[in-house]
């Protein structure tokens, strides 16, 4: 839909709350619109529907008390969206594990033989940071990341580099929410060392691109892949571009001009080579390149990863037409990991972690971040908010199994059947994001480094008459976003409104982008 941009500013200087809120000020920051107790019924239901055979730091019996003090609240007319929002917070809480060295987030609840100490797996660290950055208590992420990078007698954990990662990018994007400069700069040296490991181990100097085995991207058995093949992939190259930009921002914050220039130069170099070498103009898509220098000749959803980090210019949006093409990535139960027209689509058998077409929430969430970036940050006419909303709707619908909310490893694209759904290892798989997509994509709170608050809901006109995202701790303040078409639901007036610490500061009659500056 066509959107106007509303710029709102006031001349009054408002004293900003410190990120490190004292106990008194924390207590005063409460939801402005919604009441926490109205959503306790979801948690009670989730607690009743399972046998709690694995308990970590916060058991089901304590889940509601923990959740109501830690999570944003969400209300909307589509019940499954609302239910899934609370379910995904409830499941994320299950993965918080207390160890002798601090809190960590696990990926599987059951122990895995290839995991590091405390059952830690590095593959989804980026997802864990993006999702958990919205928790009010950030000690869990603080300790988790310190443990990964310093928990081995001051050194990184032994299996940290088993998988590609976009940790520096995720850390910087977490800073955009909590503005904790001290912690970010504390981690800056660790992130620099991390960068140099990948540069030394996975960089082809001749091509100027990074390479990776598909299995070490966490994406084994891809059509383009190979467990031992040194392919130059959109994954690791997009990650390293994002990490380069994040490190440049950290260096700038540390007043280190030389390092800032170095990382910006690296980002420019990676970007140039991705656009030149990974973009296949014959099929208008970012592709994997094999050691021979030839394209893999298959479109895979990882080709959307460059937009996750805002890498492409405005000349590559044609690739997104494949997202809505039923011969491309558009299937009944979500975004397939490979194009459906390819002769090798779903040919690797079943239930051994195949990324040759089946739907993986890991990739779905990455693609939806990329799509939200396209819609927010690019001048294009290929995609619109209806496409984003429908893909979010299908993502919600896919997260059910035997009639109950469920998040697992991967699922059949035509039946919605979870391919490891009857295995204990798959239950509550912490390998994707969902609530971050609701906050930054659907409702559209776009984290920024300045004190401008930008919201741009990706909800088509006429789809929802109301919604409310409340109790969002952002830059040390409680942000509430309300859409009430006729003002009858929340009694706060008609239209789209932004509240900060309970005070309405911006408004539009229409569902459109609002940019508010103190």
C-alpha angles and dihedrals in degrees: 000000000000113000133195119207117234114207114197126182136164130204095221115101109226118205107243119226117240115254088230094065119195120233094261095052092044089055091052093055104088136152109285100205113011130059117228094217091063089071100043088096090073093055092046089053094048090049091051097046098064145052104239097219096153120048125184131169099323116035124206090257090063097035099100095049089049096044097048091057096044114037139068117247125236132194128179141148095252105081098200092056090052094045092049092050092060093038092057092051089048091052094044088056089057090062096057105106126186114219134175086261098048139277123327137180117235127208097207124029090212118069117264123206094222095050125109125239114318090019091286119163121189100208098093101032090119092053091047091054096046092050100039095045086086094061112108092224108060098181090099094060092038093057094038093057095042088053094050093051103031106018096100098075090300095319131095119282113271096249099040092110096047088100137035114255145189094205098137090053092047092048092052091047089050088054088055087064104039101024090217098160093171095059094043093053090043087060094042095092090048091051091049091053089047090054093050092052091058092042091053097042108032108027125107104207092195095057098027091229135113122241134205143174110247091237090057089053084058088248108105124175096029119161089241095038146086133189091232102024119112097223122171099233136189087233105065093031092054090045092051092048089052091046091049092053091046092050090049089055091048091049090051090052088050090051091240103142095177093056092043090056092046095054093043089053090050090049091050091049094050091046093051093050095044090053093044102039110022097043110088106202092193092068099019096236143110106253142184114259119215126223088262089062093248125126116254087235096227133103111228129178090248085075087078093058095092088069091053084071098032090246103144125076121230094279102078106059092110086086090071093068086078090065092070096035114103088212088051122046102315111112134158094259102034149291112341119221092231133028111274094224093064114108091228094053109136093352099129095082124245142302102009097103098277117182093183094111111318117118118265119186087213090067096033091060092046091050093049092051087051091049092050089051090051091052094045105036107030136072100230141128101201098090133034139183092270089066092049093048094048092050090049089048092053090045088056093046092051093057096080130092126184088352096305133101109271140168118193142150107284142333145210111268096221105036101030089229113154103236094213095026096126093050118093091222092065098053114107092359106191096208105113145033131248112153092052086058091052092050102041100026114027098032089025109221099163111202114229138180094230128064093261114116112213125187126178115169114210093209117122120242111269096016100103125018091199146007137160132201109191142169094035110160103215125163089346094304134098109248122197125186119195132185114185112162097200100012094245100114106053099015092226098115135278124299134013117336136181120208127191116196089343096309120114107235104163138025143177129183089221136058096255145118116301123192113191125186126184 
